[in-house]
Amino acid sequence: MRRFSAPTHKNLKPSFISKTMAVLCTVLFAGVYSLSAQKNQQQTFTLSGYIYDSENGEALIGATVHAKELKQGTVSNLYGFYSLTLPAGKVKITYSFIGMAPVEKEIDLTKNVELNLRLKPADNSLKEIVVSATRNEEREHVRSTQMSTIKVPMEQIKHIPSLGGEVDVVKVMQLMPGVKRGGEGATGMYVRGGAADQNLIVLDEAIVYNISHLFGFFSVFNNDALKDVTMIKGGFPANYGGRISSIMDVRMKEGNMNKYQVEGGIGLLSSRLTLQGPVIDDKMSFLVSGRRSYIDQVLGASGLKVPYYFYDLNGKLNYKLSDKDRLYYSAYFGNDVLSEPKLEAGQNDTGGNIQDLGLDFGFTLGNFTNTLRWNHLINPKMFSNLSVIYTRFKYDIDGKFGDNSVFIGSKIRDIGVKLDYDYYKNPRNHFKFGGSIYNHIFRPNVVSTQGSISEEVKSNPGATIMTQEGALYAMNDFALTNRLNINYGFRLSSLLTDSKVYLGPEPRFSASYVLSPDNSIKLGYSRMYQYMHLVSSSSVALPTDLWYPVTDRIRPQHSDQVAAGYSHYVDKLKSTFTLEAYYKSMKNLIEYREGAVLILNDNYEDELLHGTGRAYGFEFFMNKTKGRFNGWVGYSLSWANRHFDELNNGNRFPAKFDRRHDISIVGNFDITDRITFSAVWVYSTGQRFTPRLGQFAMPNPEFSNVDILPVYGARNSVELSSAHRLDVNLVIKRKPNKKWEGEWNIGAYNLYNRAQPYKIKVVEDGKGGFKYQEVGLFGFIPSIAYNFKF
Amino acid sequence: MRKIYLYINLLIGFITAGLTSCAPDPIDITLPGHEPKLVVYSQVVPDHYMVVGVSKSFSSLAGHGDSLSRDSAHLAGIIVEHALVTIRFADKVEILEHMGNGLYASTSVHQYYGQTYTLYIKDSVSGLSVTSTSRMLPMVDFDSIEPIVERKPGDTVITMHYSFRDVPGEDNFYMINMHVPQKDSTLSYSSLLSVKRKEPTMILLSDKMMTDGRFSMKQKLNVSARDTVAFTLSNISEDYFKFLTAYQKSGRLFNQITGEPINYPTNITGGYGFFTTHNPAIKVFDLNEY
């Protein structure tokens, strides 16, 4: 028997549900009212269709459709669909997209018009038109109610210097203001004072639970298979939910509809290959992309055993069922594999005997995601998408020593259905509504032991915890006047556990007021709920960290965030400036008790504490996406702290990644048509840590020995030294050749070899005493990679 | 072909350079200094005497933690040899006698269950002082305790069977310790590899973990059949239980790997450690006799 409960632990009256449903309806009715109020005195018709890239047939996300004379416009959705309802008559429409030559069409709207368009890559001869199109796009960005959003063109990401020459979209996101890096090289993201588990990362709508390879140094995203990445840090639209700090929406390429294409790269640590092409002309296309690290093979050839590798496989099928229906199937499969071969008895190189210890250790961990989507155009104004999603994340750890063997496993499986509608009633109202339901199955701690260890560590099939997470939402992006645009919406999320129902009412609001075509001020408020927690140590993030669901005792996290910003496009510099301030409060955050036992513990809930957090700060972002010299400058000034009654004597303490200043400067410069130089300089205040300042000696409780026990300072009270480094990359392209495009990437990470401190050691000071020293992980690392396409 | 060789050489060069790339120079950092405080521990020998150990805490820069516990010169430097140590109880104040090695003892501190003992220590050298109080809880003895030694060729199994009853009434906390005063040092290579090599020598439990007010245990011992083992059972305070729980957790491998901070609770005002007056029940067994 389930009982209803608000996430604040107060029991809700049954009328709560009907009230929240009423709010959802109000959101819609408000729009309907506004629509009827505007109901045409003048006849209108709808221009709709899809916008594609002419080169590969890929749908373009966020392409601008602009009727300049009428000062009306829209942008294409995540599937390239657009719809614009305009007064009857002749109208000039400009279609534009970053990197594409804009297309201008004169359309006589005497009836609803369906127009699918293919944009061609920009060409120097069209420079002036491209510039004007860029202005349209940037002005659309200034006008938009969407704030705290990062969208980086994949082409711009491609040449950004990276660790080991492995281009990584997550690392690029970490260069944005408001997104803090975790430890050096790690893929953890800490957005606006949030924790690493508060980011919803979806690949073609499927949740990716583990985004890292090689213990966090690389992300699971193979850049060659990606088409678009958007990150939202605040002012969340109602169609997004599930995590309280950010949403990172990653979309895979659909597969070239026009021709077969092979793309790949050979790097120091891994190589990748992508094949795509049409299956049925203009009807069906496919994409298959694979990546594998080969450090095990390269070093294995020289006799050095590094029994570790990772691999990824991305696949996608895209099928046009009809003009109104389209089907997509996408999948991702990737694993990290460590397999330490058994040490055999024998002799070592120096002739000494090696005793057969019977040691054997290995682990496998990885994600498997599947998404089947059906786009259906109900009418020229209404677009729907139905997604069926299956995700699995699991890890298995195997160990053998002597006659003992241990297996530890953990698994999450999600099966979900998501239905979304886009309703473009008129240029002033764009409604979105829909819902989703996910069944989460957690098996967090499966233990199987054999041999004498089974007396000490009991086999445990692990509890299966099943929860159902649902959400309903409705929102309207509404142009109240020519200057004032508002986006209002409501999301009602819920989670069903064995005996409890949590409901999360999530109001959302954002607005922009256009001061001039190039200037706007924005405001946003959003409440977010999160129904699962990542169970990890605050000092070390391991890939084996456990996702743990909200249960009867573990309450959902939620946040309230207010953000205000100013957006300015400078046509002369072809740059957009954004300044934002935010304040976020977080409740029901999770931390461990001091000394919590995380491994082989079937009762995590006893080790978890609930607390609160707050974060506030300012972010500055200047972005130039066009021109021979492009890039961005990001700066954030921020504060983030936590409060847990049972930690730090109940006093508020700084969050682990409470870094006061964070600066990123990213530049790409096309020296010639064939040579590009890129550089990244990052600076951030040192990360926080709890210092071990003193020690004392005590006999152990059996009085058989003396132990040295630590004395710690206040939690996270000390900052490590600031971290900064310069990374560079030089791209040399082959001479233009129609068949084969190749480029060398020669780069260096941490050019001036500065330590990025991540921990403190006590070392001898050379004078007979000791001193504290901060150590970094990576120094200067050169890299080389060759990318090709034909 | 030449080009291919060039590319291969370049690749190998970069891989080598990448793998042997520079380790960044560490950065010196100054952390807030540690202010030494007095550290206290105590032990009651039932019906005989009360012993208090006094030392001083020291900076993390004193050296590497693991080796410090075996560094007798260092340990000698932190013990407090010139302190006034008094225990006040039942309107009496007893001065504990200095026994050397930072130990102070008295046979005149009478042991009464339910009595509150107030400790005061002042180090005449550093001027540091601390106070603490502890209530003596009644001794709880084993109902039964007996080692079972099954001698088989090549595999002798030793199990300690014991049980005891909870003191009715208030919430109670217990500590069971195993000591091996005389240990056979000829452990075999295979026993070193045994997962049971690190025998738990301390068991902590609260009365909430007991069934019908009784605790029974058959504890397998990883000792030799030639060892002498001692078992003690102590009725301890809740605060001391929390201190010991933190102590137990800090020794776990995971916590040592992650370096998660663990702060030890203390009942010493102005210092560290724990002043406890629990009375252990002690049982000693020469396993040769079983």
Interface residues (C-beta under 8 A of the other chain):
Chain A: G164 I266 L268 V298 L299 Q355 L357 F401 G402 N404 S452 I453 E455 E456 S537 S538 S539 V540 Y592 E594 G595 A596 V597 L598 I599 T690 P691 R692 L693 G694 Q695 F696 A697 M698 P699 N700 P701 E702 F703 S704 N705 V706 D707 I708 L709 P710 V711 Y712 G713 R715 V718 L720 S721 N750 N753 R754 A755 Q756 P757 K759 I760 K761 V762 V763 G769 F770 K771 Y772 Q773 E774 V775 G776 F778 G779 F780 I781 P782 S783 I784 Y786
Chain B: Y7 L10 L11 F14 I15 A17 G18 L19 S21 C22 A23 P24 D25 P26 I27 D28 I29 T30 L31 P32 G33 H34 E35 P36 K37 V39 Y41 Q43 G53 S55 K56 S57 F58 S59 S60 L61 A62 G63 H64 G65 D66 L68 S69 L75 I78 M175 N177 M178 H179 V180 Y189 S190 L193 S194 V195 K196 T201 M202 K220 L244 T245 A246 Y247 K249 S250 R252 F254 N255 I257 T258 G259 E260 P261 I262 N263 Y264 Y272 G273
